Amino acid sequence: MKALDLHMAEFRAGTADRAWGIRDFAERLFVHPTHLSNTLQEVTGRSPCDIYEERLMDVARELLIGSKGSAAEVARQLTMEPSNFNKFFKRFEGITPKQFREQRAMRHSA
């Protein structure tokens, strides 16, 4: 989880050059990707992909709330194409990044 925290910090800082996969994490921990995947599933009850995507969504929300940049700029900071980011975000949040920002703005202005 520390490696995941470090990777998410790279996204927040805008220094990530790409999204890591299970192989990248396993390599840093000197374990086989299957072993890491199985261990995470056993310990957390969730797949590595679910954990990663949940944490990435947390960062996406933070960036959308805390920055003035466009959703496309946030997407690029997360190393995604803007159209893929919109689909990814909507799949988890149920609304587009733009709608998310608009809703947050309405809540904070009321």
C-alpha positions as CSV (number, residue, x, y, z in Angstrom):
1,M,0.0,0.0,0.0
2,K,3.0,2.3,0.6
3,A,4.0,1.9,-3.1
4,L,0.4,2.7,-4.1
5,D,0.5,5.8,-1.9
6,L,3.7,6.9,-3.5
7,H,2.3,6.4,-7.0
8,M,-0.9,8.4,-6.1
9,A,1.4,11.2,-4.8
10,E,3.0,11.3,-8.2
11,F,-0.4,11.8,-9.8
12,R,-1.2,14.6,-7.3
13,A,2.1,16.3,-8.0
14,G,1.8,15.8,-11.8
15,T,5.0,13.8,-12.0
16,A,3.6,10.4,-13.0
17,D,4.6,9.4,-16.5
18,R,2.2,6.5,-16.7
19,A,-0.3,4.5,-14.7
20,W,1.4,1.5,-13.0
21,G,0.1,-2.1,-13.4
22,I,0.3,-5.0,-11.0
23,R,3.6,-6.0,-12.6
24,D,5.1,-2.6,-11.7
25,F,4.1,-2.9,-8.1
26,A,5.2,-6.5,-7.9
27,E,8.6,-5.6,-9.3
28,R,9.1,-2.9,-6.7
29,L,8.2,-5.3,-4.0
30,F,10.4,-8.1,-5.5
31,V,7.4,-10.6,-5.7
32,H,5.6,-12.3,-8.5
33,P,2.6,-10.4,-9.9
34,T,0.3,-13.4,-9.3
35,H,1.5,-13.6,-5.7
36,L,0.9,-9.9,-5.1
37,S,-2.6,-10.2,-6.7
38,N,-3.6,-13.2,-4.7
39,T,-2.3,-11.8,-1.5
40,L,-4.2,-8.5,-1.9
41,Q,-7.3,-10.4,-2.8
42,E,-6.9,-12.6,0.3
43,V,-6.1,-9.8,2.7
44,T,-8.5,-7.1,1.5
45,G,-11.2,-9.2,-0.2
46,R,-10.8,-6.9,-3.2
47,S,-8.9,-7.2,-6.5
48,P,-5.8,-5.1,-7.1
49,C,-7.6,-3.3,-9.9
50,D,-10.5,-2.4,-7.6
51,I,-8.1,-0.9,-5.1
52,Y,-6.1,1.0,-7.7
53,E,-9.2,2.4,-9.4
54,E,-10.7,3.5,-6.1
55,R,-7.5,5.3,-5.1
56,L,-7.2,6.9,-8.5
57,M,-10.8,8.1,-8.2
58,D,-9.9,9.7,-4.9
59,V,-7.1,11.6,-6.6
60,A,-9.3,12.5,-9.5
61,R,-11.9,14.0,-7.2
62,E,-9.2,15.9,-5.3
63,L,-7.7,17.3,-8.4
64,L,-11.1,18.4,-9.8
65,I,-11.9,20.1,-6.6
66,G,-8.6,21.6,-5.9
67,S,-7.4,22.9,-9.2
68,K,-8.7,25.4,-11.7
69,G,-7.5,23.3,-14.6
70,S,-9.9,21.8,-17.1
71,A,-11.0,18.2,-16.8
72,A,-8.8,17.5,-19.8
73,E,-5.8,18.8,-17.9
74,V,-6.7,16.6,-14.9
75,A,-7.0,13.7,-17.3
76,R,-3.5,14.3,-18.6
77,Q,-2.1,14.6,-15.1
78,L,-3.6,11.2,-14.5
79,T,-1.9,10.0,-17.7
80,M,-5.3,9.4,-19.4
81,E,-6.8,10.6,-22.6
82,P,-9.6,13.1,-21.8
83,S,-12.3,10.9,-23.3
84,N,-11.2,7.9,-21.4
85,F,-11.0,9.9,-18.2
86,N,-14.6,11.0,-18.7
87,K,-15.8,7.4,-19.2
88,F,-13.7,6.2,-16.2
89,F,-14.9,9.0,-14.0
90,K,-18.6,8.5,-15.0
91,R,-18.4,4.8,-14.4
92,F,-17.5,5.3,-10.8
93,E,-19.1,8.6,-9.9
94,G,-22.2,8.3,-12.1
95,I,-21.6,11.8,-13.5
96,T,-19.0,13.5,-15.7
97,P,-16.1,15.4,-14.2
98,K,-17.7,18.6,-15.4
99,Q,-21.0,17.7,-13.7
100,F,-19.0,16.8,-10.6
101,R,-17.4,20.2,-10.4
102,E,-20.7,22.0,-11.1
103,Q,-22.4,20.0,-8.3
104,R,-19.6,20.9,-5.9
105,A,-19.7,24.5,-6.8
106,M,-23.5,24.6,-6.2
107,R,-23.1,22.9,-2.8
108,H,-20.5,25.4,-1.7
109,S,-22.3,28.5,-3.0
110,A,-25.6,27.6,-1.2
